Amino acid sequence: MKIVFILPYFGKLPSNFDLWLKTCQANPEFDWLIVGDNDLPANLADNVSCFYFEDIPALAKFIQAKLNLKIKINSAYKFCDFRPLYGAIFEDYLDGYDFWGFCDMDVFFGRLSNFLTPEILNGHDIIQRWGHLTLVRNNETCNRLYEKCFDYSTIGDVLNWNMNQGTDERIMPYVGQNAGLRCYFNQTWMADVAPHTFQYRMDRLGDNNYTSQIFAWENGVLYRYFLNEGHIHRDEFMYIHLQKRDIEILNRVTGDFMITPNGIYQKTREVNLSDFFSDSRLKERFDLRYKQMFNGLVRKRVLDTILSGKIVKYMIYKRYLSNLWKHTPDITVTTREHEVAELVTHEAGVIG
C-alpha cells in the first residue's frame, strides 16, 4: 500500500519541526507532502517532499484553477475545510497512491504500521475521523465525496467564509459513512492531549487516563508511561497530538526522546519517577496562555458570525451538524480490545 499525507504549512516552522520530521522518517512505508512557503529542499527526506508556494494566495490561485471555484483563504486554520478536497486538488501528485490523508504538525508519530495494518487498509475507505490524522482511499468515489459535504450551503460559500467549519472531521467522515463507504474510527489509537490542562489528559480516552502520564519516543515506537497503584506501566500509541500547546524542546535530541508537560528532552535512561514531576511555574504560565488563547478564539468566533452578519448561516450550519450526527450511527471504537499495558518497574513510589 502506498500512502501519502498532505500538509499545507505557511509561516515560521514550529519548534518541534525537526522532531516531527524525525518521526516521519521512522515510518518509511508512508510519505508526506509539505505544501507551503518555507524554503525547504524539494526532497527533505526519502519520504518527505515539498511543494513550494510563495504565500497562501498563491495556493488559493492554484486551487481555483483545479476546481474552477473562486475562493479566498484568509488563514492557515481555514485549510480544515479544504482537506476533504485534497484528492481533487492534488490529484496530479497522487498517481500510484492507494490512500491520501492529512495530518497536523503538532504531533509525533509512533510506528504507524502497527496500527494501519494491511487488514485495516484493505477493508476500509476512510480511516479515522480527526483533523490531526485521517486517511482516504484514492479513488473517484472518495475523491469526489467533498461534493456531498456542503448540503447546508454551497461549496463556494463554505470555502469563502472565514470561519473554520471543521469539514474535515465534523462532516466528511459522517457523510462518507452515510454514503456507504467502509469507515473505521478508533480513538484509542491516538493520544489527543487536551489543551486546557497542564498535566497530560487525553480527550476521548475516558477511563483509560491516569493522573500521571507522560510519553516517550523509543526507536520509532511511541509509548505512554503512567503511574498506577505504585507501579510504572507503559502502552503503545499511534501518535500523540499536542494541540494548542507551546512545545518546548529542552535540549538537543539525537535519539530517543521524552514528551512531558515540562518539555521535550533526550531520553538517556529508563523512565523513572523523576520524569513525572511537574513544574508549578510552567503550569502557571500554561494556564495564563490558555486563558488568553481561549478568549481569542471566542472573539474570533463572534467576529466570524455575529459581527460579519452571518449569524443565520451559523445557525443553519449548527442545525445541519446536529441532524447529521443524530442520524449517523456512532461506530467509533472507544475501548481497547485487550489489555495492552505492560509493567515496566515494580515499585514507582509516590510523588510528594
Secondary structure, DSSP 8 states (H G I E B T S, - for coil): --EEEEEEE-SS--TTHHHHHHHHHT-TTEEEEEEESS---SEEETTEEEEE-SSHHHHHHHHHHHHT------SGGGHHHHGGGHHHHTTTT-TT-SEEEEE-SSEEE--GGGTS-HHHHHH-SEEEEETTEEEEE-SHHHHTGGGGS-TTS-HHHHHHSSS---IIIIIHHHHHHHTT--EE-BGGGEEEB-TT-SS--BTT-TTS--SSEEEEEETTEEEEEEEETTEEEEEEESEEE-TT----B-S--SS-EEEETTEEEE--S---GGGG---HHHHHHHHHHHHHHHHHHHHHHHHHTTTTT-HHHHHHHHHHHHHHHHTS----B-S-SS---EEEES------
